[in-house]
Amino acid sequence: MFSQRFQLPIVVTVHARERMAARDMTDETLLDIIETGVDKDAGAGHHWVYKHYPARSDNLLCVAAVIENMFVVKTVMHHWEIAP
């Protein structure tokens, strides 16, 4: 996968793949979150990228990533809440 938004290749960890399967998240949904979700900088190259999907009851969906020379998806979450 490649992110047009961040202009970086996307690497998905084994842990993130397991979480995707457990949360019924497809590669297409993952890529949609990365490309069109809200990007919140968590500092030191870490990011939360999240998006609301009205058809899902487990919103928000969130991708935890490290962005340096590639976009590394560490995990994916559901029922994520935006910290103030």
Backbone as XML, in Angstrom:
<?xml version="1.0"?>
<chain id="A" units="angstrom">
  <residue number="1" name="MET">
    <atom name="N" x="0.846" y="-1.182" z="0.000"/>
    <atom name="CA" x="0.000" y="0.000" z="0.000"/>
    <atom name="C" x="0.883" y="1.234" z="0.000"/>
  </residue>
  <residue number="2" name="PHE">
    <atom name="N" x="0.319" y="2.303" z="-0.526"/>
    <atom name="CA" x="1.027" y="3.577" z="-0.580"/>
    <atom name="C" x="0.043" y="4.687" z="-0.246"/>
  </residue>
  <residue number="3" name="SER">
    <atom name="N" x="0.482" y="5.647" z="0.574"/>
    <atom name="CA" x="-0.349" y="6.788" z="0.925"/>
    <atom name="C" x="-0.037" y="7.963" z="0.010"/>
  </residue>
  <residue number="4" name="GLN">
    <atom name="N" x="-1.039" y="8.360" z="-0.768"/>
    <atom name="CA" x="-0.892" y="9.564" z="-1.588"/>
    <atom name="C" x="-0.841" y="10.801" z="-0.688"/>
  </residue>
  <residue number="5" name="ARG">
    <atom name="N" x="-1.609" y="10.775" z="0.372"/>
    <atom name="CA" x="-1.682" y="11.919" z="1.287"/>
    <atom name="C" x="-0.330" y="12.213" z="1.930"/>
  </residue>
  <residue number="6" name="PHE">
    <atom name="N" x="0.319" y="11.175" z="2.435"/>
    <atom name="CA" x="1.595" y="11.355" z="3.133"/>
    <atom name="C" x="2.798" y="11.100" z="2.231"/>
  </residue>
  <residue number="7" name="GLN">
    <atom name="N" x="2.538" y="10.633" z="1.000"/>
    <atom name="CA" x="3.589" y="10.323" z="0.033"/>
    <atom name="C" x="4.622" y="9.349" z="0.601"/>
  </residue>
  <residue number="8" name="LEU">
    <atom name="N" x="4.099" y="8.283" z="1.240"/>
    <atom name="CA" x="4.948" y="7.267" z="1.871"/>
    <atom name="C" x="4.349" y="5.884" z="1.663"/>
  </residue>
  <residue number="9" name="PRO">
    <atom name="N" x="5.218" y="4.856" z="1.618"/>
    <atom name="CA" x="4.701" y="3.486" z="1.633"/>
    <atom name="C" x="4.089" y="3.205" z="2.997"/>
  </residue>
  <residue number="10" name="ILE">
    <atom name="N" x="3.067" y="2.347" z="3.023"/>
    <atom name="CA" x="2.391" y="1.977" z="4.263"/>
    <atom name="C" x="2.819" y="0.571" z="4.647"/>
  </residue>
  <residue number="11" name="VAL">
    <atom name="N" x="3.269" y="0.417" z="5.890"/>
    <atom name="CA" x="3.627" y="-0.888" z="6.440"/>
    <atom name="C" x="2.670" y="-1.164" z="7.592"/>
  </residue>
  <residue number="12" name="VAL">
    <atom name="N" x="2.056" y="-2.339" z="7.579"/>
    <atom name="CA" x="1.095" y="-2.714" z="8.618"/>
    <atom name="C" x="1.722" y="-3.823" z="9.456"/>
  </residue>
  <residue number="13" name="THR">
    <atom name="N" x="1.875" y="-3.583" z="10.757"/>
    <atom name="CA" x="2.488" y="-4.589" z="11.634"/>
    <atom name="C" x="1.567" y="-5.805" z="11.789"/>
  </residue>
  <residue number="14" name="VAL">
    <atom name="N" x="2.146" y="-6.901" z="12.249"/>
    <atom name="CA" x="1.369" y="-8.112" z="12.511"/>
    <atom name="C" x="0.280" y="-7.806" z="13.532"/>
  </residue>
  <residue number="15" name="HIS">
    <atom name="N" x="0.637" y="-7.074" z="14.582"/>
    <atom name="CA" x="-0.345" y="-6.709" z="15.605"/>
    <atom name="C" x="-1.516" y="-5.936" z="14.989"/>
  </residue>
  <residue number="16" name="ALA">
    <atom name="N" x="-1.203" y="-4.970" z="14.127"/>
    <atom name="CA" x="-2.264" y="-4.184" z="13.496"/>
    <atom name="C" x="-3.151" y="-5.069" z="12.626"/>
  </residue>
  <residue number="17" name="ARG">
    <atom name="N" x="-2.564" y="-6.017" z="11.903"/>
    <atom name="CA" x="-3.355" y="-6.953" z="11.079"/>
    <atom name="C" x="-4.306" y="-7.774" z="11.955"/>
  </residue>
  <residue number="18" name="GLU">
    <atom name="N" x="-3.810" y="-8.218" z="13.105"/>
    <atom name="CA" x="-4.656" y="-8.977" z="14.033"/>
    <atom name="C" x="-5.813" y="-8.130" z="14.540"/>
  </residue>
  <residue number="19" name="ARG">
    <atom name="N" x="-5.526" y="-6.884" z="14.885"/>
    <atom name="CA" x="-6.571" y="-5.984" z="15.368"/>
    <atom name="C" x="-7.570" y="-5.670" z="14.257"/>
  </residue>
  <residue number="20" name="MET">
    <atom name="N" x="-7.084" y="-5.511" z="13.030"/>
    <atom name="CA" x="-7.979" y="-5.272" z="11.898"/>
    <atom name="C" x="-8.957" y="-6.431" z="11.753"/>
  </residue>
  <residue number="21" name="ALA">
    <atom name="N" x="-8.456" y="-7.654" z="11.821"/>
    <atom name="CA" x="-9.317" y="-8.837" z="11.687"/>
    <atom name="C" x="-10.343" y="-8.879" z="12.815"/>
  </residue>
  <residue number="22" name="ALA">
    <atom name="N" x="-9.906" y="-8.594" z="14.036"/>
    <atom name="CA" x="-10.803" y="-8.629" z="15.188"/>
    <atom name="C" x="-11.876" y="-7.548" z="15.102"/>
  </residue>
  <residue number="23" name="ARG">
    <atom name="N" x="-11.576" y="-6.463" z="14.411"/>
    <atom name="CA" x="-12.490" y="-5.324" z="14.335"/>
    <atom name="C" x="-13.181" y="-5.221" z="12.984"/>
  </residue>
  <residue number="24" name="ASP">
    <atom name="N" x="-13.064" y="-6.279" z="12.188"/>
    <atom name="CA" x="-13.719" y="-6.345" z="10.880"/>
    <atom name="C" x="-13.381" y="-5.127" z="10.027"/>
  </residue>
  <residue number="25" name="MET">
    <atom name="N" x="-12.079" y="-4.825" z="9.938"/>
    <atom name="CA" x="-11.610" y="-3.691" z="9.163"/>
    <atom name="C" x="-10.830" y="-4.205" z="7.949"/>
  </residue>
  <residue number="26" name="THR">
    <atom name="N" x="-11.220" y="-3.756" z="6.780"/>
    <atom name="CA" x="-10.563" y="-4.173" z="5.545"/>
    <atom name="C" x="-9.381" y="-3.252" z="5.225"/>
  </residue>
  <residue number="27" name="ASP">
    <atom name="N" x="-8.556" y="-3.692" z="4.278"/>
    <atom name="CA" x="-7.472" y="-2.837" z="3.789"/>
    <atom name="C" x="-8.038" y="-1.551" z="3.195"/>
  </residue>
  <residue number="28" name="GLU">
    <atom name="N" x="-9.182" y="-1.657" z="2.529"/>
    <atom name="CA" x="-9.809" y="-0.477" z="1.923"/>
    <atom name="C" x="-10.205" y="0.547" z="2.990"/>
  </residue>
  <residue number="29" name="THR">
    <atom name="N" x="-10.757" y="0.063" z="4.104"/>
    <atom name="CA" x="-11.122" y="0.971" z="5.196"/>
    <atom name="C" x="-9.885" y="1.582" z="5.819"/>
  </residue>
  <residue number="30" name="LEU">
    <atom name="N" x="-8.867" y="0.767" z="6.037"/>
    <atom name="CA" x="-7.611" y="1.275" z="6.594"/>
    <atom name="C" x="-7.055" y="2.391" z="5.721"/>
  </residue>
  <residue number="31" name="LEU">
    <atom name="N" x="-6.995" y="2.137" z="4.419"/>
    <atom name="CA" x="-6.461" y="3.144" z="3.509"/>
    <atom name="C" x="-7.337" y="4.394" z="3.487"/>
  </residue>
  <residue number="32" name="ASP">
    <atom name="N" x="-8.655" y="4.221" z="3.558"/>
    <atom name="CA" x="-9.556" y="5.372" z="3.594"/>
    <atom name="C" x="-9.305" y="6.227" z="4.832"/>
  </residue>
  <residue number="33" name="ILE">
    <atom name="N" x="-9.107" y="5.597" z="5.973"/>
    <atom name="CA" x="-8.808" y="6.353" z="7.197"/>
    <atom name="C" x="-7.512" y="7.129" z="7.029"/>
  </residue>
  <residue number="34" name="ILE">
    <atom name="N" x="-6.486" y="6.462" z="6.520"/>
    <atom name="CA" x="-5.185" y="7.119" z="6.340"/>
    <atom name="C" x="-5.288" y="8.290" z="5.368"/>
  </residue>
  <residue number="35" name="GLU">
    <atom name="N" x="-6.017" y="8.095" z="4.286"/>
    <atom name="CA" x="-6.081" y="9.120" z="3.238"/>
    <atom name="C" x="-7.040" y="10.265" z="3.547"/>
  </residue>
  <residue number="36" name="THR">
    <atom name="N" x="-8.139" y="9.987" z="4.274"/>
    <atom name="CA" x="-9.162" y="11.028" z="4.444"/>
    <atom name="C" x="-9.529" y="11.323" z="5.892"/>
  </residue>
  <residue number="37" name="GLY">
    <atom name="N" x="-8.949" y="10.586" z="6.847"/>
    <atom name="CA" x="-9.273" y="10.805" z="8.248"/>
    <atom name="C" x="-8.595" y="12.041" z="8.823"/>
  </residue>
  <residue number="38" name="VAL">
    <atom name="N" x="-8.991" y="12.379" z="10.028"/>
    <atom name="CA" x="-8.392" y="13.504" z="10.754"/>
    <atom name="C" x="-7.051" y="13.038" z="11.314"/>
  </residue>
  <residue number="39" name="ASP">
    <atom name="N" x="-5.999" y="13.808" z="11.055"/>
    <atom name="CA" x="-4.653" y="13.482" z="11.529"/>
    <atom name="C" x="-4.338" y="14.307" z="12.765"/>
  </residue>
  <residue number="40" name="LYS">
    <atom name="N" x="-4.108" y="13.626" z="13.878"/>
    <atom name="CA" x="-3.740" y="14.306" z="15.121"/>
    <atom name="C" x="-2.304" y="13.923" z="15.464"/>
  </residue>
  <residue number="41" name="ASP">
    <atom name="N" x="-1.420" y="14.903" z="15.464"/>
    <atom name="CA" x="-0.010" y="14.684" z="15.780"/>
    <atom name="C" x="0.127" y="14.397" z="17.270"/>
  </residue>
  <residue number="42" name="ALA">
    <atom name="N" x="0.705" y="13.246" z="17.607"/>
    <atom name="CA" x="0.900" y="12.862" z="19.010"/>
    <atom name="C" x="2.332" y="13.106" z="19.467"/>
  </residue>
  <residue number="43" name="GLY">
    <atom name="N" x="3.148" y="13.717" z="18.627"/>
    <atom name="CA" x="4.526" y="14.054" z="18.968"/>
    <atom name="C" x="5.510" y="12.960" z="18.617"/>
  </residue>
  <residue number="44" name="ALA">
    <atom name="N" x="6.735" y="13.374" z="18.344"/>
    <atom name="CA" x="7.860" y="12.472" z="18.051"/>
    <atom name="C" x="7.557" y="11.491" z="16.918"/>
  </residue>
  <residue number="45" name="GLY">
    <atom name="N" x="6.853" y="11.957" z="15.893"/>
    <atom name="CA" x="6.554" y="11.124" z="14.735"/>
    <atom name="C" x="5.341" y="10.224" z="14.892"/>
  </residue>
  <residue number="46" name="HIS">
    <atom name="N" x="4.718" y="10.243" z="16.060"/>
    <atom name="CA" x="3.538" y="9.413" z="16.315"/>
    <atom name="C" x="2.272" y="10.191" z="15.954"/>
  </residue>
  <residue number="47" name="HIS">
    <atom name="N" x="1.318" y="9.474" z="15.370"/>
    <atom name="CA" x="0.072" y="10.106" z="14.932"/>
    <atom name="C" x="-1.115" y="9.228" z="15.253"/>
  </residue>
  <residue number="48" name="TRP">
    <atom name="N" x="-2.248" y="9.873" z="15.469"/>
    <atom name="CA" x="-3.557" y="9.219" z="15.519"/>
    <atom name="C" x="-4.288" y="9.716" z="14.286"/>
  </residue>
  <residue number="49" name="VAL">
    <atom name="N" x="-4.765" y="8.810" z="13.458"/>
    <atom name="CA" x="-5.566" y="9.195" z="12.302"/>
    <atom name="C" x="-6.908" y="8.498" z="12.473"/>
  </residue>
  <residue number="50" name="TYR">
    <atom name="N" x="-7.978" y="9.276" z="12.509"/>
    <atom name="CA" x="-9.272" y="8.689" z="12.850"/>
    <atom name="C" x="-10.380" y="9.196" z="11.937"/>
  </residue>
  <residue number="51" name="LYS">
    <atom name="N" x="-11.457" y="8.402" z="11.901"/>
    <atom name="CA" x="-12.588" y="8.758" z="11.050"/>
    <atom name="C" x="-13.857" y="8.094" z="11.577"/>
  </residue>
  <residue number="52" name="HIS">
    <atom name="N" x="-14.954" y="8.798" z="11.434"/>
    <atom name="CA" x="-16.272" y="8.293" z="11.819"/>
    <atom name="C" x="-16.937" y="7.648" z="10.603"/>
  </residue>
  <residue number="53" name="TYR">
    <atom name="N" x="-17.479" y="6.454" z="10.790"/>
    <atom name="CA" x="-18.225" y="5.757" z="9.743"/>
    <atom name="C" x="-19.649" y="5.549" z="10.258"/>
  </residue>
  <residue number="54" name="PRO">
    <atom name="N" x="-20.615" y="6.289" z="9.744"/>
    <atom name="CA" x="-21.991" y="6.220" z="10.249"/>
    <atom name="C" x="-22.604" y="4.813" z="10.211"/>
  </residue>
  <residue number="55" name="ALA">
    <atom name="N" x="-22.193" y="3.992" z="9.264"/>
    <atom name="CA" x="-22.779" y="2.654" z="9.148"/>
    <atom name="C" x="-22.243" y="1.678" z="10.188"/>
  </residue>
  <residue number="56" name="ARG">
    <atom name="N" x="-21.207" y="2.082" z="10.908"/>
    <atom name="CA" x="-20.621" y="1.207" z="11.930"/>
    <atom name="C" x="-21.062" y="1.679" z="13.307"/>
  </residue>
  <residue number="57" name="SER">
    <atom name="N" x="-21.266" y="0.753" z="14.220"/>
    <atom name="CA" x="-21.686" y="1.109" z="15.572"/>
    <atom name="C" x="-20.508" y="1.262" z="16.525"/>
  </residue>
  <residue number="58" name="ASP">
    <atom name="N" x="-19.292" y="1.055" z="16.029"/>
    <atom name="CA" x="-18.109" y="1.076" z="16.897"/>
    <atom name="C" x="-17.209" y="2.282" z="16.625"/>
  </residue>
  <residue number="59" name="ASN">
    <atom name="N" x="-17.802" y="3.407" z="16.342"/>
    <atom name="CA" x="-17.008" y="4.591" z="16.019"/>
    <atom name="C" x="-16.335" y="5.162" z="17.238"/>
  </residue>
  <residue number="60" name="LEU">
    <atom name="N" x="-15.324" y="5.909" z="17.112"/>
    <atom name="CA" x="-14.542" y="6.249" z="15.942"/>
    <atom name="C" x="-13.550" y="5.118" z="15.641"/>
  </residue>
  <residue number="61" name="LEU">
    <atom name="N" x="-13.145" y="4.970" z="14.381"/>
    <atom name="CA" x="-12.070" y="4.053" z="14.042"/>
    <atom name="C" x="-10.791" y="4.864" z="13.990"/>
  </residue>
  <residue number="62" name="CYS">
    <atom name="N" x="-9.722" y="4.321" z="14.537"/>
    <atom name="CA" x="-8.472" y="5.064" z="14.653"/>
    <atom name="C" x="-7.285" y="4.196" z="14.270"/>
  </residue>
  <residue number="63" name="VAL">
    <atom name="N" x="-6.337" y="4.804" z="13.585"/>
    <atom name="CA" x="-5.077" y="4.167" z="13.225"/>
    <atom name="C" x="-3.986" y="4.845" z="14.042"/>
  </residue>
  <residue number="64" name="ALA">
    <atom name="N" x="-3.227" y="4.067" z="14.799"/>
    <atom name="CA" x="-2.060" y="4.593" z="15.514"/>
    <atom name="C" x="-0.850" y="4.303" z="14.643"/>
  </residue>
  <residue number="65" name="ALA">
    <atom name="N" x="-0.088" y="5.342" z="14.310"/>
    <atom name="CA" x="1.002" y="5.170" z="13.358"/>
    <atom name="C" x="2.239" y="5.962" z="13.753"/>
  </residue>
  <residue number="66" name="VAL">
    <atom name="N" x="3.353" y="5.513" z="13.212"/>
    <atom name="CA" x="4.606" y="6.256" z="13.277"/>
    <atom name="C" x="4.915" y="6.676" z="11.851"/>
  </residue>
  <residue number="67" name="ILE">
    <atom name="N" x="5.160" y="7.969" z="11.669"/>
    <atom name="CA" x="5.418" y="8.484" z="10.332"/>
    <atom name="C" x="6.831" y="9.055" z="10.292"/>
  </residue>
  <residue number="68" name="GLU">
    <atom name="N" x="7.689" y="8.384" z="9.544"/>
    <atom name="CA" x="9.051" y="8.876" z="9.318"/>
    <atom name="C" x="9.353" y="8.701" z="7.843"/>
  </residue>
  <residue number="69" name="ASN">
    <atom name="N" x="10.133" y="7.673" z="7.477"/>
    <atom name="CA" x="10.405" y="7.419" z="6.067"/>
    <atom name="C" x="9.417" y="6.422" z="5.482"/>
  </residue>
  <residue number="70" name="MET">
    <atom name="N" x="8.466" y="5.975" z="6.299"/>
    <atom name="CA" x="7.333" y="5.162" z="5.879"/>
    <atom name="C" x="6.216" y="5.366" z="6.893"/>
  </residue>
  <residue number="71" name="PHE">
    <atom name="N" x="5.016" y="4.998" z="6.510"/>
    <atom name="CA" x="3.850" y="5.132" z="7.383"/>
    <atom name="C" x="3.630" y="3.764" z="8.013"/>
  </residue>
  <residue number="72" name="VAL">
    <atom name="N" x="4.017" y="3.606" z="9.278"/>
    <atom name="CA" x="3.927" y="2.316" z="9.964"/>
    <atom name="C" x="2.674" y="2.292" z="10.831"/>
  </residue>
  <residue number="73" name="VAL">
    <atom name="N" x="1.735" y="1.407" z="10.480"/>
    <atom name="CA" x="0.509" y="1.247" z="11.256"/>
    <atom name="C" x="0.823" y="0.309" z="12.408"/>
  </residue>
  <residue number="74" name="LYS">
    <atom name="N" x="0.814" y="0.844" z="13.642"/>
    <atom name="CA" x="1.130" y="0.049" z="14.831"/>
    <atom name="C" x="-0.073" y="-0.752" z="15.307"/>
  </residue>
  <residue number="75" name="THR">
    <atom name="N" x="-1.242" y="-0.134" z="15.271"/>
    <atom name="CA" x="-2.478" y="-0.807" z="15.690"/>
    <atom name="C" x="-3.660" y="-0.041" z="15.135"/>
  </residue>
  <residue number="76" name="VAL">
    <atom name="N" x="-4.820" y="-0.649" z="15.228"/>
    <atom name="CA" x="-6.072" y="0.026" z="14.878"/>
    <atom name="C" x="-7.025" y="-0.154" z="16.046"/>
  </residue>
  <residue number="77" name="MET">
    <atom name="N" x="-7.841" y="0.864" z="16.273"/>
    <atom name="CA" x="-8.739" y="0.845" z="17.417"/>
    <atom name="C" x="-10.149" y="1.201" z="16.978"/>
  </residue>
  <residue number="78" name="HIS">
    <atom name="N" x="-11.104" y="0.796" z="17.785"/>
    <atom name="CA" x="-12.493" y="1.211" z="17.577"/>
    <atom name="C" x="-12.994" y="1.740" z="18.912"/>
  </residue>
  <residue number="79" name="HIS">
    <atom name="N" x="-14.132" y="2.397" z="18.884"/>
    <atom name="CA" x="-14.653" y="3.091" z="20.075"/>
    <atom name="C" x="-13.614" y="4.081" z="20.610"/>
  </residue>
  <residue number="80" name="TRP">
    <atom name="N" x="-12.817" y="4.629" z="19.711"/>
    <atom name="CA" x="-11.758" y="5.556" z="20.111"/>
    <atom name="C" x="-12.380" y="6.887" z="20.488"/>
  </residue>
  <residue number="81" name="GLU">
    <atom name="N" x="-11.819" y="7.533" z="21.494"/>
    <atom name="CA" x="-12.315" y="8.845" z="21.922"/>
    <atom name="C" x="-11.214" y="9.864" z="21.774"/>
  </residue>
  <residue number="82" name="ILE">
    <atom name="N" x="-11.596" y="11.028" z="21.320"/>
    <atom name="CA" x="-10.656" y="12.120" z="21.131"/>
    <atom name="C" x="-10.377" y="12.759" z="22.479"/>
  </residue>
  <residue number="83" name="ALA">
    <atom name="N" x="-9.112" y="12.755" z="22.858"/>
    <atom name="CA" x="-8.728" y="13.392" z="24.126"/>
    <atom name="C" x="-8.773" y="14.906" z="23.957"/>
  </residue>
  <residue number="84" name="PRO">
    <atom name="N" x="-9.179" y="15.603" z="24.990"/>
    <atom name="CA" x="-9.255" y="17.078" z="24.898"/>
    <atom name="C" x="-7.887" y="17.708" z="24.763"/>
  </residue>
</chain>
